[in-house]
């Protein structure tokens, strides 16, 4: 990643940098060069050069997380109806995904996935003042920040994955529930998904990109950031040298701090979260690190309970949070936020890990795209509810024996390739059924119901059939991690996922299929890292 950051900086030296669509890091209210169309930098500058705009995950979403963590302690029932009335609600998913909710584990627990979205809307005078770019006041907002919060089924750990806002993806077909407008499937920067009917299309895009079922979303805009930052109070941050994020061309957030640790809040917190010019190599990679540090520090502060003894401050926080948020209908009242806060509160800070989706430049260097192998590995860890910190307790490796000969084991095969991006592959259930019969499983039968699933799995209904399921997986060349308990099946059931769209040889066979390590390119930060301190670019010091 360091090498890519340097490449981006060299391009910046060759081409004067205009303001990007939806954001710059000028001080609130400052004027700057005009932006052009959404998703592309003006003057033909490669959009990958600002690749970390989507990495600005904490500017809004960290504050949102703080609300969730405090929600349980705040009680949430103070002037209940008033707070409920503050919340704005929209549809969760505007796409046509057939992706199902994960099965509960043996203890009946399911993971929780929440998509946090930062909107760059300038639809109010306050948002224009804070975000600049008056010419964008009437433009549809972009999903400037996108971060998926995955809470493990047993609530023992939390993983946070951000994605660069300029990542080139397929945005699936979305239908706006307000006016019925249908937005066709298209290739574009992922931040544009919000313009295709609202946050529900951003959710639909994430589901198709990652194969991860999303339970809820929460969205906040510029003015919500400041009100939340004030309500949360000071958050300690650290810089290794004096920093002043400002230059003669008007670039910079205006952040000015001396070397060491400072408690920032309100506008100054917003400046910290927006600073690109001044941190490390002046790219968004440095900005992302600063945001992750802020988020970790804020969670640690709130978990200390420093605000829990002051009812007035808690009421201010509840007021600011509910007034700032747009949520899906499933989170549409304070009681649900309270319950969600209880879930998040259980996660120890040392088991919280924040990463950036591994990325690379597109061939023409106009965009970034998911890094082959590493990005999918990161998403697969979340789909399998594997902690990104690598500290999950290893289960004993036992392989129960099959209960019956192959020819006597009923096996159901289902086609799970109903991807809205790539389209379903007809006949996959029949192809794998025939392969199983060739391998001796003569009671294999196809299920004609088409579903969508990222990974091929072998499910079994009870512990008695686990040995049979493992034997089926081995026969097909599937890893042991593909074998899962499920109360929704009656027989051993193979779901042929989007990772196996052709042929009878599983393409991921081999040791890598069971790899449970977070890729180095994800640039992980542990939530308990109290020594993290931002490096300052020597051109922005004093």
C-alpha positions in Angstrom: 0.0 0.0 0.0 2.8 2.3 0.7 4.1 2.1 -2.8 0.7 2.8 -4.2 0.4 5.9 -2.0 3.7 7.2 -3.4 2.5 6.7 -6.9 -0.6 8.7 -6.2 1.5 11.5 -4.7 3.7 11.7 -7.8 0.7 12.3 -10.0 -0.5 15.1 -7.6 2.8 16.8 -8.1 2.4 16.8 -11.9 -1.2 17.9 -12.0 -2.8 20.8 -9.9 -5.5 19.3 -7.7 -9.0 20.6 -8.2 -11.8 20.0 -5.7 -13.3 16.5 -5.8 -17.0 15.9 -6.2 -18.6 15.7 -2.8 -15.7 16.6 -0.6 -12.5 18.6 -0.1 -10.6 19.1 3.1 -10.8 22.9 3.1 -11.9 24.6 6.3 -15.7 24.7 6.7 -17.2 27.4 4.5 -14.0 27.8 2.4 -14.3 28.2 -1.3 -12.3 26.0 -3.7 -12.0 24.9 -7.3 -15.2 23.6 -8.8 -15.9 19.9 -9.1 -17.2 18.1 -12.2 -19.4 15.0 -12.6 -19.8 12.6 -9.7 -17.2 9.8 -9.4 -14.4 11.5 -11.5 -11.9 14.1 -10.5 -11.9 17.4 -12.5 -9.1 18.1 -15.1 -8.9 14.4 -16.1 -7.0 13.6 -12.9 -7.1 9.8 -12.1 -9.8 9.3 -9.5 -7.6 6.7 -7.9 -5.3 9.5 -6.7 -8.0 10.3 -4.1 -8.6 6.6 -3.5 -9.1 7.0 0.2 -12.1 9.2 0.1 -14.1 6.2 0.9 -11.6 5.5 3.6 -12.9 8.6 5.4 -15.0 6.1 7.3 -14.8 7.6 10.7 -15.9 11.2 9.8 -19.5 10.1 10.3 -19.6 6.5 11.0 -17.3 6.4 14.1 -19.6 8.9 15.7 -22.6 6.7 14.8 -20.9 3.7 16.4 -20.4 5.8 19.6 -24.1 6.4 19.8 -24.8 2.7 19.5 -22.3 1.9 22.2 -23.8 4.5 24.5 -27.4 3.6 23.6 -27.7 0.9 26.2 -26.3 3.0 29.0 -28.4 6.0 28.0 -31.5 4.0 28.5 -33.0 5.4 25.3 -36.4 5.8 26.9 -36.0 9.5 27.8 -38.8 11.3 26.0 -39.2 8.2 23.9 -41.7 9.4 21.4 -39.8 12.6 20.8 -36.6 10.8 20.0 -38.5 8.3 17.8 -39.9 11.2 15.9 -36.4 12.5 15.2 -35.3 9.4 13.3 -35.7 9.4 9.6 -36.4 6.0 8.0 -35.9 4.5 4.5 -36.0 1.1 2.9 -33.2 -1.3 3.7 -32.6 -2.9 0.2 -33.7 -1.5 -3.1 -32.3 -4.4 -5.2 -33.5 -7.8 -6.1 -31.0 -9.9 -4.2 -31.8 -13.5 -3.3 -29.1 -13.5 -0.7 -30.4 -15.1 2.5 -29.7 -14.3 6.2 -27.0 -16.5 7.7 -28.0 -19.6 9.6 -27.8 -19.5 13.4 -24.8 -21.3 14.9 -25.2 -24.3 17.2 -26.1 -21.9 20.1 -28.8 -20.3 18.0 -26.8 -17.1 17.5 -26.4 -15.1 14.3 -23.9 -12.4 13.3 -25.0 -8.8 12.9 -24.0 -6.7 9.9 -24.6 -2.9 9.8 -23.6 -0.7 6.9 -22.6 2.8 8.0 -23.0 5.5 5.3 -21.8 9.1 5.3 -23.7 11.3 2.9 -22.0 14.3 1.3 -25.4 16.1 1.0 -25.4 19.9 0.8 -29.2 20.1 1.0 -29.1 22.6 3.9 -27.2 25.9 4.4 -25.4 24.3 7.3 -24.2 21.4 5.2 -23.0 23.8 2.5 -21.1 25.8 5.1 -19.4 22.8 6.5 -18.7 21.0 3.2 -18.1 23.9 0.9 -18.9 23.3 -2.8 -22.0 25.6 -3.1 -22.4 24.5 -6.7 -23.2 21.0 -5.4 -26.2 22.2 -3.3 -28.8 20.7 -5.6 -26.8 17.6 -6.6 -28.0 14.2 -5.3 -25.7 13.2 -2.5 -23.0 10.6 -2.8 -22.2 7.8 -0.3 -19.0 9.5 0.7 -18.2 7.1 3.5 -19.1 3.4 3.5 -18.1 1.0 6.3 -19.5 -2.4 7.2 -19.6 -3.3 10.9 -19.7 -7.0 11.5 -20.5 -8.2 15.1 -19.8 -11.9 15.6 -22.6 -14.2 16.4 -21.4 -14.7 19.9 -20.7 -11.0 20.3 -17.1 -11.7 21.3 -15.6 -9.5 18.5 -16.3 -6.8 16.0 -14.7 -6.3 12.6 -15.0 -3.0 10.6 -14.3 -3.0 6.9 -14.2 0.3 4.9 -14.2 0.6 1.1 -12.6 3.4 -1.0 -15.4 5.6 -2.3 -13.9 5.5 -5.8 -13.9 1.7 -6.1 -15.3 0.6 -9.4 -18.1 -1.9 -9.0 -21.3 -3.1 -10.5 -24.2 -1.2 -9.0 -27.2 -3.6 -9.4 -30.7 -2.6 -10.6 -32.4 -0.6 -7.9 -36.0 0.7 -7.6 -36.7 4.0 -5.8 -39.7 3.3 -3.5 -40.6 7.0 -3.5 -41.4 7.4 -7.2 -41.0 3.9 -8.6 -38.1 4.9 -10.8 -36.0 1.9 -11.9 -32.2 2.5 -12.1 -30.6 -0.1 -14.4 -27.5 -2.1 -13.5 -24.4 -0.1 -14.2 -20.6 0.1 -13.7 -19.6 3.1 -11.6 -17.8 4.3 -8.5 -19.5 2.8 -5.5 -20.2 6.2 -4.0 -22.7 6.8 -6.8 -24.9 4.0 -5.5 -26.6 6.4 -3.1 -27.9 8.4 -6.1 -29.8 5.3 -7.4 -32.8 5.7 -5.1 -31.2 6.1 -1.7 -29.2 4.2 0.9 -31.0 0.9 0.1 -29.2 0.8 -3.2 -25.8 1.2 -1.4 -26.9 -1.8 0.7 -27.8 -3.7 -2.4 -24.4 -2.9 -4.0 -22.5 -4.1 -0.9 -24.5 -7.4 -0.8 -23.7 -8.1 -4.4 -20.0 -7.1 -4.1 -19.3 -9.0 -0.8 -21.9 -11.8 -0.6 -22.5 -10.6 3.0 -26.1 -10.3 4.2 -26.7 -6.8 5.7 -29.2 -6.4 8.6 -29.3 -2.7 8.9 -27.9 0.6 7.7 -27.3 4.0 9.4 -26.6 7.2 7.5 -25.5 10.7 8.6 -24.5 14.0 6.8 -22.1 16.9 7.5 -24.1 18.8 10.1 -24.9 15.6 11.9 -21.1 15.0 12.3 -20.6 18.3 14.1 -23.6 17.9 16.4 -22.5 14.4 17.2 -18.9 15.4 17.8 -20.0 18.1 20.2 -22.3 15.7 22.0 -19.7 12.9 22.3 -17.2 15.3 23.7 -13.4 15.3 23.4 -11.5 12.4 21.9 -7.7 12.1 22.4 -5.6 12.1 19.2 -1.9 12.2 18.7 0.5 13.7 16.1 4.2 13.0 16.0 5.0 16.7 15.1 3.3 20.1 14.8 0.8 20.0 12.0 -1.1 22.7 10.1 -3.3 21.4 7.3 -3.3 24.4 5.0 -1.4 25.7 1.9 -1.3 28.7 -0.4 -3.8 27.1 -2.8 -6.4 26.7 -0.1 -5.9 23.0 0.3 -6.2 21.5 3.8 -8.7 21.1 6.6 -7.4 23.9 8.7 -6.4 21.5 11.5 -3.6 23.0 13.6 -2.1 21.0 16.5 1.2 20.9 18.3 3.2 17.7 18.7 1.7 15.3 21.2 -1.8 14.3 22.3 -4.8 16.6 22.2 -8.5 16.1 22.9 -10.5 17.2 19.9 -14.3 17.8 19.5 -16.8 19.7 17.3 -15.3 21.5 14.3 -11.7 20.5 15.3 -12.8 16.8 15.4 -14.2 17.3 11.9 -11.0 18.8 10.8 -9.0 15.9 12.1 -11.3 13.4 10.2 -11.0 15.4 7.0 -7.3 16.0 7.0 -5.4 14.7 4.0 -2.9 17.5 3.4 -0.6 17.2 6.5 -0.7 13.5 7.3 2.0 11.1 6.0 2.3 11.4 2.2 -0.8 13.7 1.8 -2.9 10.9 0.3 -6.1 9.5 1.6 -4.2 6.5 2.9 -2.9 8.7 5.7 -6.3 10.2 6.2 -7.8 6.7 6.6 -5.2 5.9 9.3 -6.1 9.1 11.2 -9.8 8.2 11.1 -9.2 4.7 12.3 -7.1 6.1 15.2 -9.9 8.6 16.1 -12.5 5.8 16.0 -10.5 3.5 18.3 -9.8 6.3 20.7 -13.4 7.4 20.8 -14.7 3.9 21.5 -12.2 3.5 24.3 -13.3 6.8 25.8 -16.9 5.9 25.7 -16.4 2.4 27.1 -14.7 4.0 30.1 -18.2 5.4 31.0 -17.0 9.1 31.3 -20.4 10.3 30.1 -22.6 7.7 31.7 -22.8 9.5 35.1 -24.2 12.8 33.5 -27.9 12.4 32.5 -27.8 15.8 30.8 -25.0 14.9 28.5 -26.6 11.6 27.8 -29.8 13.4 26.8 -27.8 15.7 24.5 -26.2 12.7 22.9 -29.5 10.9 22.4 -31.0 14.1 20.9 -28.1 14.7 18.6 -27.9 11.0 17.5 -31.6 10.6 16.7 -31.8 13.9 14.9 -28.7 13.2 12.8 -29.5 9.6 11.7 -31.4 8.1 8.8 -31.9 4.4 9.4 -33.7 1.4 7.9 -37.2 0.6 9.2 -35.8 -2.3 11.2 -33.9 0.3 13.4 -36.8 2.8 13.3 -37.3 3.3 17.0 -35.1 4.1 20.1 -35.8 0.7 21.7 -34.2 -1.1 18.7 -31.2 1.2 18.8 -31.0 0.5 22.6 -31.0 -3.3 21.9 -28.4 -2.8 19.2 -26.3 -0.7 21.6 -26.4 -3.6 24.1 -25.0 -6.0 21.5 -22.2 -3.7 20.6 -21.4 -2.8 24.2 -20.6 -6.4 24.9 -17.6 -6.4 22.5 -14.2 -5.8 24.2 -12.2 -3.0 22.6 -9.2 -5.4 22.2 -11.4 -7.6 20.0 -12.3 -4.7 17.7 -10.4 -4.6 14.3 -10.7 -2.0 11.6 -9.4 -2.6 8.1 -9.7 -1.2 4.6 -10.8 -3.4 1.8 -7.6 -4.5 -0.1 -7.6 -2.6 -3.4 -5.5 -2.0 -6.5 -5.5 0.4 -9.4 -7.7 -0.3 -12.4 -5.8 -1.0 -15.6 -6.3 2.6 -16.8 -5.5 4.0 -13.3 -8.8 5.9 -13.4 -10.3 4.0 -10.5 -9.5 1.5 -7.8 -10.9 -2.0 -7.7 -11.0 -4.8 -5.2 -7.6 -6.5 -5.0 -7.9 -10.1 -6.4 -7.6 -12.7 -3.7 -7.1 -10.4 -0.8 -10.4 -8.5 -1.0 -12.4 -11.8 -1.4 -10.4 -13.4 1.4 -11.4 -10.4 3.7 -15.1 -10.7 2.7 -15.0 -14.5 3.2 -13.8 -14.1 6.7 -16.8 -12.1 7.5 -19.2 -14.4 5.7 -17.7 -17.3 7.8 -17.9 -15.1 11.0 -14.2 -15.4 11.5 -12.6 -12.5 13.5 -10.2 -10.3 11.6 -7.9 -10.1 14.7 -7.0 -13.8 14.3 -7.8 -14.5 17.9 -10.7 -16.9 17.5 -10.3 -20.0 19.6 -9.5 -23.0 17.4 -12.0 -25.8 17.6 -10.8 -29.3 17.9 -10.3 -30.8 14.4 -12.6 -33.8 14.5 -13.9 -35.8 11.5 -16.8 -38.0 12.5 -17.3 -41.1 10.4 -20.2 -41.3 7.9 -23.3 -43.0 9.2 -24.0 -45.0 6.1 -22.5 -46.0 2.8 -22.5 -43.4 0.0 -25.3 -45.0 -1.9 -27.6 -44.7 1.1 -27.0 -41.1 2.0 -29.7 -38.7 0.7 -28.1 -35.5 -0.7 -30.0 -32.5 -2.0 -28.2 -30.1 -4.4 -29.4 -26.5 -4.9 -28.2 -23.8 -7.3 -27.0 -20.8 -5.4 -25.7 -18.7 -8.4 -28.6 -16.2 -8.5 -26.2 -13.2 -8.6 -27.9 -10.0 -9.7 -24.5 -8.8 -11.0 -23.3 -11.8 -13.0 -26.7 -13.5 -13.6 -27.6 -17.1 -12.6 -26.0 -20.1 -14.2 -28.6 -22.4 -15.4 -28.4 -26.1 -14.5 -25.7 -26.0 -11.8 -27.8 -28.1 -9.4 -28.2 -30.8 -12.0 -24.5 -30.8 -13.0 -23.3 -31.3 -9.4 -26.0 -33.8 -8.7 -24.7 -35.9 -11.7 -21.2 -35.6 -10.4 -22.2 -36.8 -6.9 -24.0 -39.8 -8.5 -20.8 -40.5 -10.5 -18.9 -40.5 -7.2 -21.3 -43.0 -5.7 -24.0 -40.8 -4.0 -26.8 -42.4 -6.0 -29.5 -40.8 -3.8 -28.5 -37.3 -4.8 -31.3 -35.1 -6.1 -31.5 -31.5 -7.4 -33.6 -28.8 -5.7 -35.0 -26.5 -8.4 -35.4 -23.4 -6.2 -32.8 -20.8 -7.2 -31.1 -18.8 -4.5 -28.0 -16.6 -4.1 -25.0 -17.5 -2.0 -21.3 -16.4 -2.3 -19.7 -19.6 -1.0 -20.5 -23.3 -1.8 -21.6 -25.0 1.4 -22.6 -28.5 2.6 -25.3 -28.2 5.3 -26.4 -31.0 7.7 -29.5 -31.0 9.9 -28.1 -32.6 13.1 -24.8 -33.8 14.6 -25.6 -37.3 13.5 -25.2 -36.3 9.8 -22.0 -34.3 10.3 -19.8 -37.2 9.2 -21.9 -37.7 6.1 -21.6 -34.0 5.2 -17.9 -34.0 5.7 -17.6 -37.0 3.4 -19.7 -35.3 0.7 -17.5 -32.2 1.0 -14.3 -34.2 0.7 -15.7 -36.0 -2.4 -16.4 -32.7 -4.1 -13.0 -31.2 -3.1 -14.6 -28.7 -0.7 -12.8 -27.5 2.4 -14.0 -28.4 5.9 -15.1 -24.8 6.4 -17.8 -25.4 3.8 -19.5 -27.8 6.1 -22.1 -26.1 8.3 -24.9 -27.1 10.7 -28.4 -25.9 9.6 -31.8 -26.3 11.1 -33.5 -25.4 7.8 -32.5 -28.6 6.0 -33.7 -32.2 6.4 -30.9 -33.9 4.5 -27.3 -33.2 3.7 -27.6 -30.3 1.3 -25.1 -28.9 -1.1 -25.6 -25.3 -2.2 -23.5 -24.5 -5.3 -22.4 -20.9 -4.7 -21.2 -18.1 -6.9 -17.6 -19.3 -6.2 -18.3 -22.4 -8.4 -20.2 -21.3 -11.5 -18.7 -23.8 -13.9 -17.4 -27.3 -14.1 -17.3 -30.2 -11.6 -13.9 -29.4 -10.0 -14.2 -26.9 -7.2 -11.9 -23.9 -8.2 -10.8 -23.1 -4.6 -9.6 -26.5 -3.7 -6.4 -26.6 -1.7 -4.9 -25.1 1.5 -5.9 -21.6 0.6 -9.5 -22.5 0.9 -9.2 -22.8 4.7 -7.0 -19.7 5.2 -8.4 -17.7 8.1 -5.8 -14.9 8.2 -6.5 -11.3 7.4 -4.4 -10.1 4.4 -1.6 -7.7 5.2 -3.0 -5.4 2.5 -6.1 -4.8 4.7 -3.9 -2.5 7.0 -5.6 -3.7 10.2 -5.7 -1.5 13.4 -6.7 -3.0 16.8 -9.1 -1.1 18.9 -6.9 -1.2 22.0 -3.8 0.3 20.3 -3.2 3.3 22.6 0.2 4.1 21.1 -1.0 4.9 17.6 0.1 8.4 16.6 -0.1 10.1 13.2 3.0 10.9 11.2 3.1 14.5 9.9 4.1 15.5 6.4 7.2 17.8 6.6 5.6 20.3 4.2 2.7 20.9 6.6 4.4 21.5 9.9 5.4 24.6 11.7 
